[in-house]
Structures are given as C-alpha cells and as structure tokens.
C-alpha cells in the first residue's frame, strides 16, 4: 500500500445533508483510512449561513485534516482554482476531485487507481464512470471511443476534450502544469479543452482514462443535489457553469 497522503478537494454550497451523504458514501467505499486523506473544501455561501458550522462539523467527522474557505462571492472557477492551489502546496502526488453531491455505489480500491496512474506516465487522471459501461473493449464513453486495458481501465483515443470533474483521481503534476493556464471566469472543466489555443499543447500531450471494466454497472451518481437546486430555484446557467443563478435571471 502507498501510504502517502491523498488530497481531496471539494467544491460545495451550504447543504449539510447532501455533503454528509457524499462523504459517508466515499469514506465507506473508497477513502477507507481516515488519516491517509487531507480535505480541502470551498464553501460558497449559497444556502443558510447558520449551517456553516454544521458543514465543518461534518468535514471533521470524516477527515482528520481539514482546510476550508467560505466565499460570499460564489464562483465555481475561483473555488476550483483555490482548491487546486492549496492542494499543490502539499507533498502528495495525487488530488481526488469530489464535488459535494455524489454517491459511490461500491467498494473501489484507491491503490489500484494509484498503481495505474504511476505505471502510465502520460495518463493524467482516472475518472469514475457515471453510467453503465457497455460490455465491449472499445466503448463510446463521453462521446468518444475508449480502448480497454486489462489492468481495469479505459483510455480515450482522443485527448482533446476528455478531462472531467465528476469524481476523478488526478496526478498532482498535471494540476500544477494546468494552473498557470487557467482563467477565473470560465468553468475549469470547459477550459480543459484543446479547442482553446492557450490549452492545446498542454491538453494533447496527456491521455485521459476511465476506471472500470467492460460490462460494469454504474459506479457513481451525481444527481443528489438536483432536488435541492429545484427547491431553491437555482439553475447552472447556459454558458458553462460558473455560479448558481436564480431561474429566469
């Protein structure tokens, strides 16, 4: 087992029940050793601010080492960049990016993911897949053809637009190289595209993977916050998510 710390970065708004469900799911099925992980969390002040102490109580319940920031000017890009910048100050080799409303359905071995990333030097990350995987070795996932590798993962044939922020283990060196290129007013996921001239060389020199095997059932689900969003009257906007906006505005 690799005993190095792993940095978890979480973007969140003030919805403690949803955050607790996410952390419970992932600590039961992936983050098994509490003291092996370090949590960085950005809490945008959308929701009831009196619940912020409850949010921090939940963080400390599941992780021994917690670093947080609250922001009164909600911005998804700024939250992600702050989190990545903080995590890049540590001596860990990996970042696990986890937004606040996901569920992990079954046990997943973090060391298996790490071993794959260490073996394949040009593989930037391994995403956990949010749908059933077709029972073939060259499935179409996220609208691209992927090739299966017998260690238990797929690599995209096209690197141009396959970085994503649904739960994903990322090499720290990749994030360190990306940070100087990223802008604060564009969704980071949408920036990590070769279509942007300033990102092309960086994006295309890496490969992007999905963890799983042909025929696997859905591993993660990210719709737990949908009911909250609808009740609060929020939507993500139409030009790539940067912050919550009230419907009709």
Secondary structure, DSSP 4 states (H G I P E B T S, - for coil): ---S-EEEEEEEEE-HHHHHHHHHHHHHHT---GGGEEEEEEEEEEE-GGGHHHHHHHHHHH-SEEEEEEESS--HHHHHHHHHHHHTTSS-SEEEE--TT-EE-S---HHHHHHHHHH-TTEEEEEEPSSPPPSSSS-EETTEEEEEETTTEEEES--TT----SSEEEEHHHHHHHHTT--TTS-HHHHSSTTSTTTHHHHHTSEEEEE--TTPPP-EE--TTHHHHHHHTEE--SSS-SS-EETT-
